[in-house]
Amino acid sequence: MTTTQDVDSRIASLFPTAAQVPADTQVAPDGGPYSDGLNYLVDGQVKRWTGKTEDVKSCICIRDGEALERRVLGPAAQLTREEALAAGDAADRAYDKGRGVWPTMRVQDRIEAVSAFNTAMVTVREPVVRLLMWEIGKSRADAEREFDRTVVYVNDTVEALKEMERGAARFSRHNGVMAQIRRTALGPTLCMGPFNYPLNETFTTLIPALIMGNPCVVKLPRFGQLCLAPLLPLFAQSFPPGVVNVVNGQGSVVAGPLMESGKINSLAFIGSSRVANVLKKQHPMPNRLRSVLGLDAKNPAVILPDADLQAAAKECVAGALSFNGQRCTAIKLILVHRSKADKFVSILSDLVDALPFGMPWEPSAKLTPLPEHDKPAHMARLVEDAKALGARVVNKN
């Protein structure tokens, strides 16, 4: 429990009382705990976990008189090594050294299965959007965009495969050699997306692997671990057993044993280089492990002397602070020509000061609560460190 004396009173007043939470944002129909975080998917079956759990605490606090307390959304399964290895075994059986039903299925049939899943996925848009709002603090508009972008991404992937297949049907000639290129599955794939886009970027690892014939194990991120729960029955009904497996829990307990088993042929991971290196080293034969990685990012913006400073600052604010800056593609460094630096900083500061704080369901909110519980204190330490090294704070708020 945190009293409002411990936080800025302006920030405390932004959080709602229980009575002020709109009914159309609740993750459970009665406003109670969300229980589907106990579900996981292995070998075509949605199973209910009865072992160790972890309370998923929202980044949104509920205000009760003079106190703030994080809303507990519900329990999440903390699977063990045994369940992780069962998921890996299911994917391995579905692959069957390339002879399984899914990898040997006609491309058109795989496309139809993925397209049918995508059509079914649209029916759970609202529950997924609400989970994104409550668990990671994504605004409703951003959560809806993430869901809709994911649906479009699946369709675009299907179309890309169709085009690839049309090209593969033809022979090509190079230096007098006639050739036809055919692509085949690589084998069981471990897919891991990041917390900031737990739906969209998890799917950017899963869908390409899946549609090419690779059975997959999806390891959910620590934050955003609930948003795939509504999709588990749809995975089970859309794909053969073992083709899609979804597990949850601590990375060292779940992902580590999967890699150590040697049954993972491909790693599709979006996150930090540190974690990627740990995962790859855990594989008994890293020389044959295929890795598709999206790691770290230092994205600069460069403001030249002839730039429209108002337009440039507006774009920098959007690029740096969309979803509170929690994007791998977010602008992290702005390089401004010395002759324009002071004016640009003034404009940028005013635009940042004007960004409204709020709850994810408020249409005007541009800055929302952070999902990582210790992140505000960490960011405050970074500011103090920068000031100690000569930086100055120019924002009024």
Salt bridges, closest charged atoms under 4 A:
ASP8 OD2 - ARG10 NH2 3.25
ASP36 OD1 - ARG48 NH1 3.76
ASP43 OD2 - ARG93 NH2 3.27
ASP89 OD1 - LYS263 NZ 2.52
ASP96 OD1 - ARG99 NH2 3.78
ASP109 OD1 - ARG106 NH2 2.97
GLU126 OE2 - ARG130 NE 2.65
GLU126 OE2 - ARG140 NH2 2.90
ASP142 OD1 - ARG145 NH2 2.32
GLU144 OE2 - ARG140 NH1 3.12
GLU146 OE1 - LYS138 NZ 2.63
ASP148 OD1 - ARG125 NE 2.88
GLU159 OE2 - LYS162 NZ 3.37
GLU163 OE1 - ARG166 NH2 2.80
GLU165 OE1 - ARG182 NH2 3.63
GLU260 OE1 - ARG81 NH1 3.67
ASP350 OD1 - LYS396 NZ 3.06
GLU372 OE1 - LYS375 NZ 3.67
GLU384 OE2 - LYS387 NZ 3.50
